Amino acid sequence: MIIRLRNLFAVVMLSSVFSLLSAGLFVTLDAVDVAFTEAAVGAGVTTVLFLGALALTSTNEKPPSGHQIIPMLVMTGLAAILAYGTMDMPPFGQADAPIHQHVAPEYITGARTQIGIPNVVSAVLASYRGFDTLGETGVIFTAGAGVVLLLRAGLPSRRRRKSGDAE
Amino acid sequence: MKHHIILRVSAKLLIPLILLFALYVQFHGDYGPGGGFQAGVIFAAALILYGLVFGLAELRRVAPLRIVTKLMAIGWLIYIGVGYAGLVLGGKFLDYNVLSDTPMTGQHLGIFLVELGVGITVASTMLAIYQCFASLQSRELADEEW
C-alpha cells in the first residue's frame, strides 16, 4: 500500500506506523533493546526528520517517467535471491544452531562470573565487544558531524553572525 | 502551533516522563534492558518533541547547537578516554578490569562510563541533526498544506 501512494506525507506516516509495529514485533521476540531503538528512532526521530525534509520539498511525488518494468524485475530477482539465501539457515529458535554454539555460551556464563551484570546484552556490547561499540559511536559522531557541516554550510547568515560574535 | 493547546498540555505532561525514562534506561542498563544507544535516542526524542511543540527557538534555548555539537565529541572522547585509562593503569586498551580494585567493580565502572559516553553522543547527534533540518525551514507551514 505504501508503494502505491503518491502523497509523501501519508507515506511518511505509514512508515512510522510500520516502525511502531516492528517495535512490537521485537518485543514479542524478547529483543526489548532493539524495540526501544526502533520505537524511538524508526517511529519517532526518523519520522520527524522525514517531515522536516518534506517541508522543504513538495508533498506529492511526481509521476514516474518511463517504464517501471525493469526496477520491478530487479527487485523481484533480488527478493528471490534473498529468499533462496534463507534456505540454508537453521530453523528459527533451534538450540544447536551455529550461532548459539560459538562464543555465546561463554558470554552468557561470563556475564555473571567475569563481569557481574545481569544484562548480557550490555556486557557483550560494552565489554566483550567494546572495540566494536567504540567504532559504532564513532560512526554516529561522524554522521552527525557530516550533517551539521553540510546543512550549516547552507546557512550563510548564521555563520556570518557567529564569526561576528567571535571577533 | 499556538492554537494546539491539547498538544501542548499533553507534551508538557509527557516530556518529563520521557526524560526520566531515558535516564532510567541509561543508568539501569546493566540490570534491565537498555543502554547508552537506547537512552540516547529516547532522551533526544523527548527534546525533539519539545522542539516540535514549542518551536525551534525554544529548543535552541534548552540545547544550543553550539553546545550540542561539542557534546557529540565529548561523548566519544569519554569512551576513548576509558580505553586509554585502561592502558595507563597497566592493562590493555578498553580493559576495564584494571579500572578499580577488583576486576568486577572495574567492569561495572568501565561499562557505566562507556554507556554514558555512548548516550551523550547519540542524544546530541540526534539533536544536532534535528536542529540542522528544522533550521532550514524558511517559513511556517499551515496545517492544510500537508
Interface residues (C-beta under 8 A of the other chain):
Chain A: F9 V32 D33 F36 T37 A40 V41 G44 V45 V48 L49 G52 A53 A55 L56 T59 Q114 I115 G116 I117 P118 N119 V121 S122 A123 L125 A126 S127 G130 F131 T133 L134 T137 G138 I140 F141 A143 G144 A145 V147 V148 L151 R152 G154 L155 R158
Chain B: V25 G29 D30 Y31 G32 P33 G34 G35 G36 F37 Q38 V41 I42 A44 A45 I48 L52 L65 T69 M72 A73 G75 W76 Y79 I80 G83 F93 L94 Y96 P103 M104 Q107 H108 G110 I111 V114 E115 G117 V118 T121 V122 S124 T125 M126 A128 I129 Y130 C132 F133 A134 S135 L136 Q137 L141 E145 W146
